[in-house]
Amino acid sequence: MGFFDSDIVQQEARNLFQDYQALMELGSSYGRFDREGKKLFINKMEEMMDRFAIFTKRFELSDDFMAQMTMKQMQTQLGNFGLTPQQMFEQMNLTLERMKSELEG
């Protein structure tokens, strides 16, 4: 069975995409959130990044051709911005840490 033939993989991909879209829509109002709302948003973003990191690691470790192609596509797209997947995760984590420190300051 191929990587994308798995119902579990398909469901997780759908959930990740839907949750990410919802967070991005919500994030457009971040500046109007109160302190607790901002903390909650940051926590949800951290959870999303953890889920995404696990999902991409599955692509990386899979020997399925389509999973490998998807990983290569992601690397190419990020490469257009001068980033590797690891650097993307590091940048997102730095951004989230900066957002946290702004709340504490």
C-alpha positions as CSV (number, residue, x, y, z in Angstrom):
1,M,0.0,0.0,0.0
2,G,1.3,3.5,-0.9
3,F,1.9,6.2,1.6
4,F,-1.1,8.2,0.5
5,D,-3.4,5.1,0.3
6,S,-3.5,5.0,4.1
7,D,-6.8,6.4,5.5
8,I,-4.8,7.5,8.6
9,V,-2.4,9.5,6.5
10,Q,-5.2,11.0,4.4
11,Q,-7.1,12.0,7.5
12,E,-4.1,13.5,9.3
13,A,-3.3,15.5,6.1
14,R,-6.8,16.8,6.0
15,N,-6.8,17.7,9.7
16,L,-3.5,19.4,9.5
17,F,-4.6,21.5,6.5
18,Q,-7.9,22.4,8.0
19,D,-6.4,23.2,11.4
20,Y,-3.6,25.3,9.8
21,Q,-6.2,27.2,7.7
22,A,-8.3,27.9,10.7
23,L,-5.3,29.1,12.7
24,M,-4.1,31.4,9.9
25,E,-7.6,33.0,9.7
26,L,-7.6,33.4,13.5
27,G,-4.1,34.8,13.4
28,S,-5.1,37.7,11.2
29,S,-6.8,39.1,14.4
30,Y,-3.8,38.4,16.6
31,G,-3.2,42.1,17.3
32,R,-6.7,42.4,18.9
33,F,-6.3,39.4,21.2
34,D,-5.9,39.9,24.9
35,R,-2.9,38.4,26.7
36,E,-4.6,35.1,27.3
37,G,-5.8,34.8,23.8
38,K,-2.3,35.5,22.5
39,K,-0.9,32.7,24.8
40,L,-3.5,30.3,23.5
41,F,-2.8,31.1,19.9
42,I,0.9,30.6,20.4
43,N,0.3,27.3,22.1
44,K,-1.9,26.2,19.3
45,M,0.7,27.2,16.7
46,E,3.4,25.2,18.6
47,E,1.1,22.2,18.6
48,M,0.6,22.6,14.9
49,M,4.3,22.9,14.2
50,D,4.9,19.7,16.2
51,R,2.2,17.9,14.3
52,F,3.6,19.2,11.0
53,A,7.2,18.2,11.9
54,I,6.0,14.6,12.7
55,F,4.0,14.4,9.4
56,T,7.0,15.6,7.3
57,K,9.3,13.2,9.2
58,R,7.0,10.4,8.0
59,F,7.5,11.6,4.4
60,E,11.2,11.6,4.9
61,L,11.4,8.1,6.4
62,S,9.0,6.5,3.9
63,D,10.4,4.7,0.9
64,D,7.1,5.3,-1.0
65,F,7.8,7.1,-4.3
66,M,4.9,9.6,-3.8
67,A,6.0,10.4,-0.3
68,Q,9.6,11.0,-1.5
69,M,8.3,13.2,-4.4
70,T,6.2,15.2,-1.9
71,M,9.2,15.7,0.3
72,K,11.3,16.8,-2.7
73,Q,8.6,19.3,-3.8
74,M,8.6,20.8,-0.3
75,Q,12.4,21.0,-0.3
76,T,12.3,22.7,-3.7
77,Q,9.6,25.2,-2.8
78,L,11.4,26.1,0.5
79,G,14.6,26.2,-1.5
80,N,13.1,29.0,-3.6
81,F,13.1,31.1,-0.4
82,G,16.6,30.0,0.6
83,L,15.3,27.6,3.3
84,T,15.5,23.9,4.1
85,P,12.7,22.2,6.0
86,Q,14.8,22.3,9.1
87,Q,15.4,26.0,8.8
88,M,11.7,26.6,8.2
89,F,10.9,24.9,11.5
90,E,13.7,26.8,13.3
91,Q,12.4,30.1,11.9
92,M,8.8,29.3,13.0
93,N,10.1,28.3,16.5
94,L,12.1,31.5,16.7
95,T,9.0,33.5,15.7
96,L,6.9,31.8,18.3
97,E,9.6,32.3,21.0
98,R,9.7,36.0,20.1
99,M,6.0,36.3,20.4
100,K,6.1,34.7,23.8
101,S,8.9,37.0,25.0
102,E,6.8,40.0,23.8
103,L,4.0,38.8,26.1
104,E,6.3,38.5,29.0
105,G,8.0,41.8,28.5
